[in-house]
Amino acid sequence: MEPNSASSGGSWVWPVAIIVGMVVVMAVNGAFIYIAVSGADEVVESYESGER
């Protein structure tokens, strides 16, 4: 009997869970970026080219 025979059936669960979790995190980050960029206020010209 092999030592890994009992756990080989569920060995795919953790890698899939990690990949799904990373995809969810990337989707949430993408949503935050989209919201931040689409709702950003315009920068007035005096701020961009004002005296330093």
Steps between C-alpha positions, in 0.01 A plus 500: 500500500640838401525774763340758269212280384258630765560868429540483122125528445476847651839634398343725237277690746759738647663610173157567349389690811815713492456578130131588549592722795766681298253556214246646745765732649606615152135563402438710812822696440396558139160624614661743745734628228210547258293687761795721596590588141145548372392712796813713525460875504671705232816680601472873442754659266636735765604201710671324211695800369520726804815652639716268702 
